[in-house]
Amino acid sequence: MRKLLKEQFDAELPEDIRFCLGGKNRVYAYKSCEFDEIASHKGIYFGTIERDGLRLSIEGSFIVGRIAKKNVIELDAESFRKWMRGEDIEAGVKGYYIVKWRNYFAGCGMGNGRVLRNFVPKDRRVVFD
């Protein structure tokens, strides 16, 4: 996982952050502590390992986004509104990108060179007036 984060986002997380692989190639992250051996947790949903890279969750984008040195796209206010409504946005990028607006990280999208595909779950989308 650390190698994938380094290659894809040029990000190195602290060693006390651990990863657990669940079903459907879902990755969970947790901070190591004295109760690791007796805890039955998986941690928070961090992302999914896809055939073509790591697709971060919103929480995963918060964890990685502040230290990522590449594959972060910063949106203007209007594009961010579209993103949070669940819409794809125009962006000339390819691969998985962390979506950012100001200091807020809003998940990860997949670019095909023309459009950045939105993966924000329906129940986490925002309706603006």
trRosetta pair geometry for C-beta under 8 A, 3 or more apart (Angstrom, degrees):
i j d omega theta_ij theta_ji phi_ij phi_ji
1 4 5.7 -56 -150 36 33 112
1 5 6.4 33 153 -18 66 105
1 19 4.6 36 16 23 169 171
1 27 6.4 134 -117 -144 129 143
1 54 7.9 93 -146 -98 73 145
2 5 5.7 -52 -147 37 33 112
2 6 6.3 35 153 -21 65 106
2 12 7.2 42 -164 -134 100 68
2 13 6.9 -123 -114 39 89 94
3 6 5.7 -54 -149 35 31 113
3 7 6.3 26 155 -15 65 108
4 7 5.9 -56 -143 39 29 108
4 8 5.8 10 166 -5 66 118
4 49 7.5 -59 -145 -116 171 103
4 53 7.4 148 -168 -155 106 63
4 54 5.2 106 148 -33 126 128
5 8 6.3 -63 -131 47 22 99
5 9 5.7 -40 -170 43 63 107
5 11 5.0 -76 163 73 101 94
5 12 7.3 137 110 -91 116 34
5 13 6.6 -10 126 -10 167 102
5 54 7.0 -31 -77 41 61 162
5 64 6.4 -136 -146 -123 113 126
6 9 7.7 -68 -105 60 8 65
6 10 6.4 33 -166 -120 49 34
6 11 6.8 -130 -90 57 42 44
6 12 6.2 34 -91 -76 95 78
7 10 7.9 -11 -168 -66 4 55
8 53 5.6 122 -111 -156 134 113
8 54 5.7 -160 26 35 169 104
8 71 6.2 -51 161 31 69 162
8 95 7.6 -165 -148 168 90 126
8 96 6.4 1 -171 66 126 113
9 64 5.6 40 113 167 167 124
9 68 4.0 -64 174 -130 110 109
9 69 7.3 117 154 36 62 57
9 70 6.2 -178 -158 68 36 69
9 71 5.2 -98 -105 59 64 116
9 72 7.4 70 -146 -48 97 87
9 98 6.8 54 -120 -20 125 121
10 68 6.5 98 65 -163 72 60
10 69 3.9 -67 100 56 124 103
10 70 4.6 73 11 15 120 101
10 71 7.8 142 11 16 87 95
11 64 5.0 95 119 -159 171 90
11 67 4.9 106 -142 102 98 95
11 68 4.5 -44 -63 -92 120 62
11 69 6.8 172 -68 4 64 75
12 67 7.1 -101 50 146 53 135
13 17 4.7 -61 148 53 126 140
13 63 7.1 15 -110 156 125 107
13 64 7.2 -63 -67 -97 108 74
13 67 7.3 149 -85 63 58 150
14 17 5.5 101 69 -5 78 98
16 31 5.6 28 133 -161 99 79
16 32 4.5 -121 -163 39 73 104
17 29 5.8 -1 -178 -170 103 109
17 30 7.4 162 -154 84 61 27
17 31 5.8 -40 -99 -99 61 63
17 32 7.4 -128 -74 -9 12 85
17 63 7.6 133 -141 -172 155 133
18 29 7.0 153 80 -154 44 58
18 30 5.6 -23 62 67 93 77
18 31 7.3 132 15 -128 83 13
18 32 5.2 95 -25 -61 117 90
18 36 7.6 76 11 -126 163 128
18 43 7.4 -167 82 -60 84 148
19 27 5.6 -20 -164 -169 112 104
19 28 6.9 141 -159 75 57 48
19 29 5.6 -27 -99 -98 69 69
19 43 7.9 -98 -127 43 36 157
19 46 6.9 -77 -124 34 94 161
20 27 7.3 142 72 -161 44 54
20 28 4.5 -22 62 63 97 102
20 29 7.8 -173 19 -76 76 24
20 30 7.0 18 -6 8 113 108
20 42 5.0 -139 86 -155 142 74
20 43 5.9 149 22 15 115 114
21 25 7.1 -34 -161 -142 102 42
21 26 7.4 137 -161 78 53 46
21 27 6.0 -29 -102 -102 62 67
21 28 7.8 -170 -79 20 15 78
21 49 7.8 -19 -127 2 109 130
22 26 4.4 -27 65 73 105 99
22 27 7.4 -173 18 -84 83 17
22 28 5.8 61 -22 -16 116 111
22 42 5.8 26 -68 -151 123 147
23 26 6.5 13 72 23 49 105
24 48 7.0 -38 128 -133 91 116
25 48 5.5 78 104 -167 92 79
25 49 4.3 -108 175 57 114 88
25 50 7.4 141 112 -71 145 34
26 45 6.4 -44 -178 -138 118 94
26 47 7.6 179 -152 101 59 30
26 48 5.3 -38 -101 -99 59 80
27 45 7.9 101 80 -163 51 53
27 46 4.6 -63 106 68 93 111
27 47 5.2 -3 51 64 111 72
27 48 6.8 -177 8 -91 84 25
27 49 6.3 87 -36 -31 113 91
27 54 7.5 -18 13 -143 146 109
27 60 7.8 75 84 -97 108 138
28 42 4.0 51 80 149 173 95
28 43 4.0 142 153 63 99 97
28 44 6.4 158 -157 71 80 26
28 45 6.0 -48 -103 -97 77 38
28 46 5.8 147 -131 -1 19 99
29 43 4.9 -147 84 145 27 144
29 44 5.9 -28 60 58 79 81
29 46 4.0 89 -14 -71 105 133
29 60 7.2 128 -1 -101 133 83
29 63 6.7 12 87 -79 163 179
30 41 6.4 117 -92 108 154 116
30 42 7.4 176 -34 134 124 31
30 43 3.1 -130 -48 -96 94 114
30 44 7.1 136 -78 8 69 68
32 36 5.8 -10 -149 -68 72 135
33 36 6.1 153 61 -43 56 83
33 39 8.0 68 63 -25 103 144
35 38 5.5 -70 -168 55 76 95
35 39 4.9 84 131 -44 97 105
36 39 6.0 -53 -131 26 23 113
43 46 7.2 7 114 -35 121 107
44 57 7.9 -139 143 73 93 144
44 59 5.1 -95 145 134 131 159
45 57 4.9 88 119 -42 95 165
45 59 6.4 110 75 43 69 128
45 60 7.5 -76 124 -34 61 104
46 56 6.9 -58 160 -140 63 74
46 57 6.0 -179 161 21 12 110
46 59 6.7 -87 -105 95 44 100
46 60 4.2 98 -174 -88 57 110
46 63 7.1 -42 -134 37 95 147
47 54 5.3 56 128 175 144 92
47 55 5.5 175 -168 89 100 47
47 56 4.1 -58 -89 -112 127 40
47 57 5.2 -143 -78 -12 55 73
47 60 4.3 31 -45 -57 99 176
47 108 7.1 31 -121 14 116 151
48 54 7.5 161 81 -156 38 56
48 55 5.0 -10 58 60 88 101
48 57 7.8 91 -15 -53 78 84
49 54 5.8 -32 -105 -102 61 72
50 53 5.9 2 62 61 99 51
50 54 7.2 168 21 -99 81 18
50 55 5.3 55 -17 -14 121 109
50 96 7.9 145 38 -61 129 132
52 95 7.5 -141 146 -126 110 70
52 96 7.8 153 110 -29 91 102
53 95 6.3 73 -17 -161 163 90
53 96 4.7 -153 107 1 138 125
54 96 6.5 -143 75 72 53 165
55 96 5.6 -142 -96 -120 61 136
55 108 5.3 173 -166 98 62 133
55 110 7.0 -38 -105 -59 112 104
55 119 6.3 88 178 -25 126 176
56 60 3.5 -147 -162 105 93 121
56 61 4.7 130 117 -60 131 72
56 64 6.1 -114 -109 31 153 135
56 96 7.4 126 4 166 83 128
56 98 6.5 3 47 -96 142 89
56 107 6.9 175 97 -164 85 49
56 108 4.0 121 52 -36 82 139
57 60 4.4 101 43 6 71 104
57 61 7.0 -129 93 -7 39 84
57 107 6.8 -59 173 -124 33 81
57 108 7.5 -21 -29 11 9 109
58 61 5.7 -53 -152 32 30 112
58 62 6.8 34 148 -20 62 101
58 105 7.3 148 -167 114 63 85
58 106 6.5 -30 -129 -164 96 35
58 107 4.5 -40 -86 -74 69 82
58 120 7.2 59 -66 -118 114 81
58 124 6.7 -140 -23 162 151 156
59 62 5.6 -50 -154 31 37 114
59 63 6.6 33 151 -17 66 104
60 63 5.7 -55 -148 37 35 110
60 64 6.0 9 163 1 71 112
60 108 7.1 -29 87 -24 112 125
61 64 6.3 -63 -132 52 28 94
61 65 4.9 41 168 -42 67 119
61 98 4.8 152 -142 -142 99 99
61 99 6.9 -14 -157 43 155 67
61 100 8.0 -163 167 -71 116 76
61 105 4.2 -168 130 154 100 119
61 106 6.9 -51 101 59 154 20
61 107 5.2 -162 -9 -110 150 12
61 108 5.5 -170 -74 -48 115 83
62 65 6.1 -39 -115 26 17 116
62 66 7.5 16 178 -17 48 102
62 105 4.8 178 -83 60 54 127
63 66 7.8 -87 172 23 17 97
64 67 6.6 -90 -166 54 42 88
64 68 5.3 54 149 -52 85 108
64 98 6.6 -150 95 -83 105 144
65 68 5.5 -42 -131 12 30 118
65 72 6.2 113 -144 -118 80 123
65 98 4.7 -180 -99 167 94 148
65 100 6.0 149 -165 -81 131 113
65 105 3.9 178 14 -100 168 144
66 105 7.6 -99 -42 -38 73 135
68 71 6.6 -84 174 67 130 79
68 72 5.1 135 98 -50 125 118
68 98 5.8 135 36 16 166 147
71 93 8.0 127 -135 -176 68 133
71 95 6.5 -74 -123 106 122 119
71 96 6.6 43 178 95 135 64
71 97 5.0 -140 -179 -112 77 64
71 98 6.4 91 121 7 79 82
72 97 6.6 146 -110 -170 17 83
72 98 4.6 -25 -111 65 75 104
72 100 5.6 21 179 -6 103 129
73 91 6.0 20 -156 -151 159 148
73 93 6.2 -116 -72 -18 134 159
73 97 4.7 35 -8 160 109 138
73 98 7.2 168 22 77 66 50
73 99 6.0 -23 68 -110 94 56
73 100 6.8 167 83 28 42 82
73 109 7.7 -52 40 48 132 116
73 116 6.9 -123 56 -94 163 158
74 100 4.9 -40 -102 82 67 101
74 101 6.9 126 -162 -96 67 38
75 79 4.0 -134 -164 94 109 114
75 80 4.4 146 105 -61 128 80
75 83 6.3 -109 -73 -13 174 142
75 89 7.1 7 -118 137 125 174
75 99 6.4 15 -21 -168 121 92
75 100 6.9 168 11 79 79 45
75 101 4.9 -42 63 -82 96 93
76 79 5.2 86 52 16 73 104
76 80 6.9 -136 95 -9 33 94
76 101 7.9 27 138 -126 4 99
77 80 5.6 -59 -148 36 28 114
77 81 6.6 32 155 -22 64 101
77 101 7.2 102 -98 -158 45 127
78 81 5.7 -48 -152 29 33 112
78 82 6.7 34 150 -17 63 102
79 82 5.6 -52 -153 35 36 113
79 83 6.3 41 148 -23 67 105
79 89 5.0 74 -158 -145 98 146
80 83 5.4 -50 -147 34 34 116
80 84 6.3 28 157 -15 67 106
80 99 8.0 149 -115 163 75 110
80 101 3.9 47 -104 -84 142 151
80 106 7.0 142 -148 -6 89 160
81 84 6.0 -59 -146 41 29 106
81 85 6.5 27 153 -18 63 107
81 128 5.6 -26 -153 -14 110 157
82 85 5.8 -61 -153 37 30 110
82 87 4.3 -71 177 67 86 126
82 89 5.4 120 97 -85 129 100
83 86 7.9 67 172 -51 30 12
83 87 6.7 -88 -79 62 25 74
83 89 5.8 -35 -70 -30 88 129
83 99 5.9 178 -161 175 153 151
83 101 7.8 -180 51 -37 141 126
83 106 5.9 89 128 117 130 145
83 107 8.0 -175 169 49 113 111
83 109 7.8 -93 -135 -54 111 137
83 118 6.1 178 -145 -109 64 120
83 120 7.0 111 163 -19 72 138
84 106 6.4 -83 -78 -153 85 142
84 120 6.9 178 -131 -140 36 176
84 125 6.4 133 162 -155 55 63
84 126 4.3 -13 154 38 114 111
84 128 7.6 83 90 -38 118 108
85 125 5.9 56 -158 -174 26 113
85 126 6.6 -75 -76 70 52 64
85 127 7.0 77 -117 -103 87 46
85 128 6.9 -73 -70 7 108 98
86 118 5.6 151 -169 123 44 145
86 120 5.4 -127 -101 73 68 109
86 122 6.7 26 -100 -105 149 57
86 125 4.3 -29 -43 -107 107 139
87 118 6.2 105 92 -12 20 153
88 109 7.7 133 -133 -153 72 130
88 115 5.0 29 156 175 127 115
88 116 6.3 172 -165 80 78 51
88 117 5.3 -29 -114 -114 114 43
88 118 5.1 -138 -82 -6 54 94
89 109 7.7 -27 36 -151 95 174
89 115 7.1 155 81 -157 31 70
89 116 5.2 -10 62 52 83 104
89 118 7.4 86 -6 -57 80 104
90 114 7.0 -52 -142 165 75 61
90 115 6.0 -52 -106 -104 46 64
90 116 7.6 54 133 10 4 84
91 97 7.6 -109 128 48 151 159
91 109 7.8 95 41 99 145 139
91 111 5.7 -85 95 -113 108 121
91 114 7.9 89 66 136 43 20
91 115 6.9 74 36 -153 71 21
91 116 4.1 20 35 -28 129 112
92 111 7.7 55 137 -173 15 133
92 113 6.3 4 -157 -173 59 49
92 114 6.9 11 -104 -98 58 31
93 97 5.5 34 126 -46 151 146
93 111 3.7 -13 93 161 80 178
93 113 7.2 -129 84 -96 16 32
93 116 6.3 27 54 -81 108 103
94 111 5.1 -119 -92 103 20 100
94 112 6.4 32 -115 -150 76 16
94 113 4.9 9 -69 -62 100 77
95 110 7.2 -91 158 -147 19 65
95 111 6.0 -5 44 52 42 94
96 108 5.5 11 -174 175 101 116
96 109 7.3 164 -147 85 57 33
96 110 5.6 -30 -91 -97 64 69
96 111 7.8 -179 -82 14 16 78
97 108 6.7 162 81 -155 37 69
97 109 5.6 -21 61 63 89 81
97 110 7.8 157 17 -97 77 21
97 111 5.8 37 -5 -16 121 116
97 116 6.4 -62 51 -133 127 123
98 105 6.1 -30 175 -150 109 111
98 107 7.8 -174 -147 111 58 27
98 108 5.6 -40 -98 -99 51 79
99 105 7.0 121 81 -164 57 60
99 106 4.7 -58 99 69 109 91
99 107 5.6 5 38 69 114 67
99 108 6.7 -173 -1 -97 87 22
99 109 5.6 62 -49 -5 117 108
99 116 7.4 130 -85 150 112 144
100 104 6.9 150 -157 82 61 49
100 105 5.4 -30 -100 -103 78 65
100 106 7.1 166 -95 14 25 84
101 104 5.2 -17 68 65 80 100
101 106 6.4 25 8 -13 101 126
106 120 7.1 -25 164 -83 93 124
107 118 7.8 68 95 -157 140 70
107 119 6.1 -159 164 71 132 89
107 120 5.4 -159 -2 -79 165 80
108 119 6.4 -12 78 44 71 130
109 116 4.1 61 126 168 142 98
109 117 5.5 166 -168 70 89 48
109 118 5.8 -31 -110 -91 111 40
109 119 6.4 -179 -102 3 55 91
110 116 7.1 151 71 -159 30 57
110 117 4.5 -15 59 48 87 110
110 119 7.3 74 -6 -38 94 116
111 114 8.0 160 -171 42 80 36
111 115 7.1 -178 -138 92 62 35
111 116 4.7 -28 -85 -98 84 73
111 117 7.4 -168 -76 8 30 75
112 115 6.0 7 39 52 102 75
112 117 7.3 59 -19 -26 101 106
120 124 5.6 -124 -180 87 89 104
120 125 5.6 111 123 -81 120 78
121 124 4.8 70 65 15 88 105
121 125 7.5 -136 95 -29 45 81
122 125 5.8 -39 -154 1 36 117
